[in-house]
Amino acid sequence: METERGRVLRYCTECLRENIRNIEAKLPEEWWGLNKAELDGRVSDLLDEMGTTANRDVMADIVNTALRMATDNASRLDLKITATALREMRAAFRAFAPYRDRKKVTMFGSARTRTDDPLYAQAREMARELSDNGWMVVTGAGPGIMAAGLEGAGSHNAFGVNIRLPFEQGANAFIAKDPKLVEMKYFFTRKLALIKESDGYVCLPGGFGTLDETFELFTLLQTGKAEPAPVVLLDSMGGTYWRGWEN
C-alpha cells in the first residue's frame, strides 16, 4: 500500500512480483551480463541443495539480486553496505522470530536522561506496567530512557537494538548479555527493526536521534508504509517538550 498525491494505492504482492518477472523476461541477455536462464537454473539448483521450499520465489530474488551485483561494477563500499545491511536484518529477524505472537511496544527517548531524572522513573514504570499487561518492550539498548525501559520490563520481556558508535558505550547492563540483543552498524537497519516489530510506540523527550526516530515513525504511518498503530508522546508532569507539535 502506498500514498501518491493524496490517494491510497493498494497493490497485490504476488501481482507486483509477477510484473517484475515479466519486465525482466523482456530485457536483453546482455543486460544481465550472463545468460538469465542459466543463472536461474543455477540458483534453483542451489536452493534445492539447501532444501529450500518455503518462499522459494523470494529467496531466488534475493540470491539473483546479489549475484547480479557482480556484473554491475558496484564499488567495494556499495557491496559492503549491501552485505552488512543484509546480515543485520537477518540477525534482527532471527531474534524477533520466536516472539512474533507477542505484542510489543517500542520506547524512544534520550540516551542522556539520568537515573535520578523524573523522566527515567516515568519510563521505567510505564515499561513495568506494559510488561505486567503482557507487552514486550523494545528499546535502542543504550543508556538513559532506553535503559529505563529495559529495567522496567525486565530482560525476559524486552529487546535491545543497539547501534555501534565510536563515542558511545555499548548496550546497557539490563540487556547486554541477552540473546534478544541485536547489534547494528547502520541507523536505517536499526530503525527498521525498532519500528517493524512493534504494535505501539512511546516517545519521550530526547535529542536529534529521538526526533529522527519520531519523525520517521509518523512519516511511515502517514504514508501507509507502516500499519496503523498507537503513538504516545510522553513527558514528565508539567513538561513542555511536545508542546510545539500542537502547532
Rosetta blueprint (number, residue, H / E / L):
1 M L
2 E E
3 T E
4 E E
5 R L
6 G L
7 R E
8 V E
9 L E
10 R L
11 Y L
12 C L
13 T H
14 E H
15 C H
16 L H
17 R H
18 E H
19 N H
20 I H
21 R H
22 N H
23 I H
24 E H
25 A H
26 K H
27 L L
28 P L
29 E H
30 E H
31 W H
32 W H
33 G L
34 L L
35 N L
36 K H
37 A H
38 E H
39 L H
40 D H
41 G H
42 R H
43 V H
44 S H
45 D H
46 L H
47 L H
48 D H
49 E H
50 M H
51 G L
52 T L
53 T L
54 A L
55 N L
56 R H
57 D H
58 V H
59 M H
60 A H
61 D H
62 I H
63 V H
64 N H
65 T H
66 A H
67 L H
68 R H
69 M H
70 A H
71 T H
72 D L
73 N L
74 A L
75 S L
76 R H
77 L H
78 D H
79 L H
80 K H
81 I H
82 T H
83 A H
84 T H
85 A H
86 L H
87 R H
88 E H
89 M H
90 R H
91 A H
92 A H
93 F H
94 R H
95 A H
96 F H
97 A H
98 P H
99 Y H
100 R L
101 D L
102 R L
103 K L
104 K E
105 V E
106 T E
107 M E
108 F E
109 G L
110 S L
111 A L
112 R L
113 T L
114 R L
115 T L
116 D L
117 D L
118 P H
119 L H
120 Y H
121 A H
122 Q H
123 A H
124 R H
125 E H
126 M H
127 A H
128 R H
129 E H
130 L H
131 S H
132 D H
133 N L
134 G L
135 W L
136 M E
137 V E
138 V E
139 T E
140 G L
141 A L
142 G L
143 P L
144 G L
145 I H
146 M H
147 A H
148 A H
149 G H
150 L H
151 E H
152 G H
153 A H
154 G L
155 S H
156 H H
157 N H
158 A E
159 F E
160 G E
161 V E
162 N E
163 I E
164 R L
165 L L
166 P L
167 F L
168 E L
169 Q L
170 G L
171 A L
172 N L
173 A L
174 F L
175 I L
176 A L
177 K L
178 D L
179 P L
180 K L
181 L E
182 V E
183 E E
184 M E
185 K L
186 Y L
187 F H
188 F H
189 T H
190 R H
191 K H
192 L H
193 A H
194 L H
195 I H
196 K H
197 E L
198 S L
199 D L
200 G E
201 Y E
202 V E
203 C E
204 L L
205 P L
206 G L
207 G L
208 F H
209 G H
210 T H
211 L H
212 D H
213 E H
214 T H
215 F H
216 E H
217 L H
218 F H
219 T H
220 L H
221 L H
222 Q H
223 T L
224 G L
225 K L
226 A L
227 E L
228 P L
229 A L
230 P L
231 V E
232 V E
233 L E
234 L L
235 D L
236 S L
237 M L
238 G L
239 G L
240 T L
241 Y L
242 W L
243 R H
244 G H
245 W H
246 E H
247 N L
